[in-house]
Amino acid sequence: MENQSGQPKKNSNVIYFLIVVVLALLATDVYLYLQKNKSDTKIVYQEDEKNRLKVELDSLEAQIEQVNTGKAKMSAELRAKNDSLENKIKALRVQLDKGKLTKAELSKAQEDVKQLRYFVANYTAQIEELKKQNTSLSNERDTLKTNLATTSQKADNLSKQNSALNDSMTVAKALKVGRVDIVAYKVKGSGKEVEVSRANPAKKLKINFTVATNNVAPKALHDVYVRVIDPTGNLITGNDAGNFTADGQSLQYTYKTSIDFKNDNSTFTIDWVSPRNPAFQKGTYTVLLYSDNSTMGQGTVALK
């Protein structure tokens, strides 16, 4: 009887042991499953983080590319910073393109991207400020150009006005004849002059004239140029002839003298002896007077 009661107890112990073993195996499988799942999750997280960092690098690179269009206008310092940022992005891409990253490597990559994000933000802000300054300078330059053009136009207008005023003053200062009276004379052997109306005995012309009142003309000696035109329309010239300028053109004169203008309605007389032989012919002679680069006036005399 004693042997029979001991056997069941022994069997019961074996069963308990087997149950413990089974439970231990189950616990081990669960642990291994959880560890594997944790490891897979960690790998997936690392891959996702790597992809996220790559996307962020793409975004940062696009920002740099956007401001790169003005690179030629950057200062040497900004160009160096631009190149440095591009090199950092390339280096991070190489690092992220490696196989598996350790936790430390991934953490460093995250920190590098974070710093790079700050540098790019600072860099783009400087570029934007530079663009604003360039725009402002461009606007100032355009304004200066406009002002310069306006000033130049005003100066040109003033110059034209001044020139016109000078021309007006020159015209205003020019002497003008008030009255002209031309008489032909013959000269007797005694030297006495006798007024004639016929061409044959005439030897000289007396040109008597007054000058119109002119309050702006200088009270001084004024050169007077005489042009005598014969009845056929030809200018009479001799040893006293020469050239002068009047009314914007170069002319030849018959005779030159000067008068002392005092603005007192004085009468002036010019004696002109014809160099021709015979001295005069029948017809009308025209006498033109010039002074101060303009025409003073004219008169005629008809000889029979």
Secondary structure, DSSP 8 states (H G I E B T S, - for coil): -HHHHHHHHHHHHHHHHHHHHHHHHHHHHHHHHHHHHHHHHHHHHHHHHHHHHHHHHHHHHHHHHHHGGGGGGS-HHHHHHHHHHHHHHHHHHHHHTSS---HHHHHHHHHHHHHHHHHHHHHHHHHHHHHHHHHHHHHHHHHHHHHHHHHHHHHHHHHHHHHHHHHHHHHHHS--EEEEEEEEEEE-TTS-EEEESSTTT--EEEEEEEE---SSS-SSEEEEEEEEE-TTS-B---TT-EEEEETTEEEEESEEEEEE--SS--EEEEEEE--SSSS--SEEEEEEEEETTEEEEEEEEEE-
